[in-house]
Amino acid sequence: MSLSAAEVEWLTRALELARAAAGFAAPNPAVGCVLVAADGRLLGEGAHVYARRDHAEIVALKQAAAMGRDVRGATAYVTLEPCSHQGRTGPCADALVAAGVARCVVATVDPNPLVSGSGLAKLLAAGMAVEVAEGAIAWAARRLNDAFAGWIQARRPFVTLKAAVSVEGMIAPPARARAEVAPHWITGAAARVDAQALRFGAQAIVTGIGTVLADDPLLTDRTGLPREPLLRVVLDGGLRIPLGSKLVGSAEGDVLVVGSLEASEEREAALRAAGVEVVRVGGSGGRLDLVEVLKLLGERGKISVLVEAGSAVNGAFLRAGLVDRVVMYYAECELGLEGVPFAEGVASPYAVQERLSSVERAAFASDGTVGAADVRVSGYLPDPWRG
């Protein structure tokens, strides 16, 4: 439906609330709600934080009640369809009806195919006016909860693969050309800042032992935005990660090393003594079972996983069909045909890009030290909201 400018502003405010609390919402979706009187007065607003249980609609209703504001006849602007089922809390659709809310404007429906539309049906059955947004505001609401949409339909973490590539489709120069153990930046500062938003949107970041040995990364979220701790995961079948690495040295219960069933018990003990958690999974041909890795993360409530790794791990995730979203930063630099390819055993990033749906593009100005302007291309394999 077509919303008025004022209605778009209220839904935008609800989205702002949802984004601000997104770092604390998982494994539930990030949701914001704004209650507005018929005369345009703000009555209450809120967002969902998982640990506090109350959904966004309940937070907004409680705020209005605490301030002595009557919500009867009001409009609720909600970023996601109000729930209709009993979970950790009661149905939000029932709460809105009981409070006397007269109208509900929803940015997008629930992606769960088992319940999608049932919340709206409850509101309509109770005589409430219901409208569902379209266009840019609906798109933004869906993108905010890609991970939840993927999780609720596939029951495994939503995987985003991020890579920076040269014009030849390489992610790093050949090993013989590198003089130190440190990241080799391909993109400029603006693109790297943008990439930090991907880390904020993830609950776990996954890399491989090859990247750790070559780059010695920290893999931290440097956005400065409030959030639950980001789990840093290293796929390291032989438990070779150096005890002096930045990841081990900075571990505070947020570093998980995944080894093989055959890995050294002595190495495991040393890593545990250094404050690193170690788990073992099966595999074959010297490679870890990525399905088992994702199952492990899902059991820990990590529904959004960002893969920032090297060629071997990128290729393994893509070949296994475990990548849901791809984000590539194309840099105007050359690394040569002997550089490290984007994904082992997979065609070039340009071929992967051709398979993407719901493609978005953005450009970032060069900082004057790395190439020309960088271009981000992102898309889905497939879009979880089309399920």
C-alpha positions in Angstrom: 0.0 0.0 0.0 1.0 3.6 -0.4 1.7 5.4 2.9 1.6 9.1 3.6 4.7 11.0 4.4 3.8 11.1 8.1 3.2 7.4 8.2 6.6 6.7 6.5 8.2 8.9 9.2 6.6 6.9 12.0 7.7 3.6 10.4 11.1 5.0 9.9 11.3 5.9 13.6 10.2 2.3 14.4 13.1 1.0 12.2 15.5 3.3 14.0 14.5 1.8 17.3 14.8 -1.7 15.9 18.3 -1.0 14.6 19.5 0.5 17.9 18.5 -2.6 19.7 19.6 -5.1 17.0 22.8 -6.0 18.8 20.7 -7.5 21.6 17.7 -9.0 19.8 19.0 -12.3 18.4 18.0 -15.0 18.2 14.7 -13.2 17.9 14.2 -10.6 15.2 15.0 -6.9 15.7 11.6 -5.2 16.0 10.6 -1.6 16.8 7.1 -0.2 17.6 5.7 3.3 17.8 2.2 4.1 19.1 0.7 7.3 17.7 -2.6 9.0 18.7 -5.2 10.0 16.1 -4.1 13.6 16.5 -0.4 12.7 15.8 0.9 12.6 19.3 3.5 10.1 20.2 2.1 7.8 23.0 4.8 5.3 23.4 7.7 3.5 21.6 10.0 0.6 22.2 12.2 -2.2 20.7 12.8 -5.8 21.5 15.7 -6.9 23.6 15.9 -10.7 23.9 17.1 -10.8 27.5 14.2 -8.5 28.6 11.6 -10.8 27.0 9.0 -8.1 26.2 8.5 -7.7 22.4 8.5 -4.2 20.9 4.7 -3.8 21.0 4.6 -4.6 24.8 7.5 -2.2 25.5 5.7 0.6 23.7 2.4 -0.2 25.5 4.1 -0.3 28.9 5.8 3.0 28.2 2.5 4.7 27.3 0.9 3.3 30.4 3.7 4.5 32.6 3.2 8.0 31.3 -0.5 7.8 31.7 -1.3 8.0 28.0 -4.4 6.3 26.7 -3.7 4.2 23.6 -7.4 3.5 22.7 -7.9 4.5 19.1 -4.2 4.8 18.4 -2.2 3.5 15.5 0.7 1.1 16.0 3.6 1.3 13.6 5.5 -1.9 13.8 8.5 -3.1 11.7 7.4 -6.8 11.8 4.0 -8.4 11.9 2.8 -8.7 15.5 3.2 -12.3 16.7 0.1 -14.5 17.1 1.4 -17.4 19.0 2.5 -18.2 22.6 6.2 -18.3 23.0 8.3 -17.0 25.8 5.7 -14.2 26.0 2.0 -14.0 25.0 0.8 -13.0 21.5 1.5 -9.3 20.7 -1.6 -9.2 18.4 -3.8 -10.0 21.4 -2.1 -7.3 23.5 -2.7 -4.6 20.9 -6.4 -5.6 20.6 -6.8 -5.7 24.4 -5.3 -2.2 24.7 -7.8 -0.8 22.2 -5.4 0.1 19.4 -7.5 0.8 16.4 -5.0 0.5 13.5 -1.7 -1.3 12.8 0.7 -0.4 10.0 3.3 -3.1 9.5 6.5 -2.7 7.5 6.7 -6.4 6.6 5.0 -9.7 7.4 6.6 -12.5 9.5 9.0 -14.6 7.3 8.0 -17.9 9.1 5.9 -19.7 6.6 4.0 -21.5 9.4 2.8 -18.3 11.0 3.1 -15.6 8.3 -0.1 -13.6 8.1 -1.7 -15.1 11.2 -0.9 -12.1 13.3 -2.5 -9.8 10.8 -5.5 -12.1 10.6 -6.0 -11.9 14.4 -6.0 -8.1 14.2 -8.4 -8.0 11.3 -10.7 -10.5 13.0 -10.8 -8.2 16.1 -11.9 -5.3 13.8 -8.6 -3.5 13.7 -7.6 -1.7 10.5 -4.4 -3.3 9.1 -2.0 -2.0 6.4 1.2 -3.5 5.1 3.9 -1.3 3.7 5.6 -1.7 0.3 8.7 -0.3 -1.4 11.8 1.1 0.3 10.5 0.9 3.9 9.5 -2.8 3.5 12.8 -3.5 1.9 14.7 -1.9 4.8 12.6 -3.8 7.4 13.4 -7.1 5.7 17.1 -6.4 5.3 17.3 -5.8 9.0 16.1 -9.3 9.7 17.7 -11.3 6.9 19.3 -13.6 9.5 16.1 -14.3 11.3 14.3 -15.0 8.0 16.9 -17.4 7.0 17.1 -19.1 10.4 13.3 -19.5 10.8 13.0 -21.1 7.3 16.2 -23.2 7.0 16.9 -23.8 10.7 20.6 -23.0 10.3 22.6 -19.8 10.8 22.3 -17.3 8.0 25.8 -17.1 6.3 27.2 -13.9 4.8 30.5 -14.3 2.9 32.5 -11.1 2.6 35.6 -10.6 0.5 37.6 -7.8 -1.0 38.9 -8.6 -4.5 41.2 -7.1 -7.1 40.4 -6.6 -10.8 41.7 -10.2 -11.5 39.4 -11.6 -8.7 42.2 -12.1 -6.2 42.0 -11.5 -2.5 45.7 -11.3 -1.7 49.1 -11.3 -3.4 51.1 -14.5 -3.6 52.7 -15.6 -0.3 56.2 -15.0 -1.6 55.4 -11.4 -2.2 54.4 -10.7 1.4 57.1 -9.6 3.8 55.2 -9.6 7.1 52.4 -11.3 8.9 49.7 -8.6 8.7 46.6 -7.8 6.7 47.2 -6.7 3.1 44.6 -4.0 2.4 43.1 -4.0 -1.0 40.3 -1.5 -0.4 40.5 2.0 1.0 39.5 3.2 4.4 35.9 4.1 3.5 35.1 0.6 2.3 36.7 -1.0 5.3 34.6 1.2 7.6 31.5 0.0 5.7 32.6 -3.6 6.1 32.5 -3.1 9.9 28.7 -2.8 9.6 28.7 -6.5 8.5 30.5 -7.5 11.7 28.0 -5.6 13.8 25.2 -7.4 12.0 26.7 -10.8 12.8 26.8 -12.8 16.0 29.8 -14.9 14.9 32.6 -14.2 12.5 34.4 -17.2 11.0 37.8 -17.4 9.5 40.3 -20.1 8.7 43.7 -20.9 10.1 45.4 -19.8 6.8 44.1 -16.3 7.3 45.3 -16.3 11.0 48.8 -17.4 10.0 49.0 -14.9 7.1 47.3 -11.8 8.6 47.2 -12.3 12.4 43.8 -10.5 12.6 41.8 -9.4 15.6 38.4 -9.9 14.0 36.7 -7.5 16.3 33.6 -5.3 15.8 35.0 -1.8 15.7 31.7 0.1 15.0 31.5 1.1 18.7 27.7 0.3 18.7 26.2 -1.5 21.7 25.9 -5.2 21.2 26.3 -8.7 22.7 29.9 -9.9 22.3 30.9 -11.1 18.8 32.0 -14.7 18.8 35.3 -15.1 16.9 35.6 -18.5 15.3 38.7 -20.1 13.7 38.5 -23.2 11.6 41.7 -24.9 12.5 41.7 -28.7 12.1 45.2 -29.2 13.4 44.9 -26.6 16.2 47.9 -24.7 14.8 46.8 -21.3 15.8 49.8 -19.6 17.5 49.5 -18.9 21.2 51.0 -15.5 20.5 48.4 -14.5 17.9 46.2 -11.5 18.5 43.1 -13.7 18.6 44.5 -15.8 21.4 46.0 -12.9 23.2 42.7 -11.0 23.2 40.4 -13.9 24.1 37.9 -13.1 26.8 35.4 -16.0 26.3 34.8 -14.8 22.8 37.3 -16.9 20.8 36.3 -20.4 19.6 38.7 -22.7 17.8 37.2 -25.6 15.9 39.6 -28.5 15.5 39.4 -32.0 14.0 38.7 -35.1 16.0 42.3 -36.1 15.5 43.9 -32.9 16.6 46.5 -32.9 19.4 45.2 -33.0 22.9 48.3 -31.2 24.1 47.6 -28.3 21.7 44.0 -28.2 22.9 45.1 -28.0 26.6 47.5 -25.2 25.8 44.8 -23.2 24.0 42.3 -23.7 26.8 45.0 -22.6 29.3 45.3 -19.4 27.3 41.5 -18.7 27.6 40.4 -20.1 24.2 37.5 -22.4 23.9 38.2 -25.5 21.7 35.6 -27.8 20.2 36.1 -30.7 17.8 34.0 -31.7 14.8 34.1 -34.4 12.2 35.2 -34.1 8.6 36.8 -35.8 5.7 39.8 -35.3 3.4 41.4 -33.0 5.9 38.5 -30.6 6.0 36.1 -29.9 8.8 32.4 -30.6 8.3 31.0 -27.1 7.8 27.4 -28.3 8.3 28.4 -29.5 11.8 30.1 -26.2 12.5 27.0 -24.3 11.6 24.9 -26.6 13.6 27.2 -26.0 16.6 26.8 -22.2 16.2 23.1 -22.5 15.8 22.8 -24.5 19.0 24.5 -21.6 20.7 21.9 -19.1 19.4 24.2 -17.7 16.7 21.8 -17.2 13.8 23.9 -14.7 11.8 27.4 -15.8 10.7 29.9 -13.7 8.8 32.7 -15.5 6.9 35.8 -13.4 6.5 38.4 -15.9 5.3 40.8 -17.0 2.7 40.4 -18.9 -0.6 40.1 -22.4 1.0 37.3 -21.5 3.4 35.5 -19.3 1.0 35.5 -22.1 -1.6 34.4 -24.7 0.9 31.3 -22.7 2.0 30.3 -21.9 -1.6 30.8 -25.5 -2.8 28.7 -26.8 0.1 25.9 -24.4 -0.8 26.0 -22.8 2.7 26.3 -19.2 1.7 23.1 -17.1 1.8 24.5 -13.6 1.1 27.6 -12.5 -0.7 29.2 -9.1 -0.2 32.2 -8.3 -2.4 34.2 -5.1 -2.4 35.8 -4.6 -5.8 39.0 -2.6 -5.7 40.8 -1.0 -8.7 44.1 -2.7 -8.0 46.0 -5.5 -9.5 47.5 -8.4 -7.6 48.6 -10.5 -10.6 47.3 -13.9 -11.8 49.6 -15.6 -9.2 47.7 -14.0 -6.4 45.4 -15.9 -4.0 42.0 -16.5 -5.7 38.7 -15.5 -4.3 37.5 -19.0 -3.6 39.3 -22.3 -4.1 37.6 -24.6 -6.6 35.0 -22.0 -7.6 34.8 -19.8 -10.6 35.7 -16.1 -10.4 33.8 -13.7 -8.1 32.2 -12.3 -11.3 30.7 -15.7 -12.0 29.3 -15.9 -8.4 27.9 -12.4 -8.8 25.9 -13.5 -11.8 24.0 -15.9 -9.6 23.0 -13.3 -7.0 19.4 -12.0 -6.6 18.3 -8.7 -5.0 21.6 -7.2 -6.0 22.7 -3.8 -4.5 25.7 -1.6 -5.4 27.5 1.2 -3.6 30.6 3.1 -4.3 33.2 4.4 -1.8 35.7 7.2 -2.5 39.4 6.3 -2.4 41.4 7.5 0.5 44.3 8.3 -1.8 46.4 5.4 -0.7 44.7 2.3 -2.1 43.6 2.3 -5.7 40.6 4.3 -7.1 37.0 4.2 -5.9 35.9 0.9 -4.4 32.6 -0.7 -5.3 30.5 -2.9 -3.1 28.2 -5.5 -4.8 25.9 -7.6 -2.6 23.2 -10.1 -3.2 21.5 -13.3 -2.1 21.8 -17.1 -2.9 18.7 -16.8 -2.7 16.9 -14.0 -0.9 15.5 -15.5 2.3 12.4 -13.4 2.1 11.4 -15.1 -1.1 11.0 -18.5 0.8 
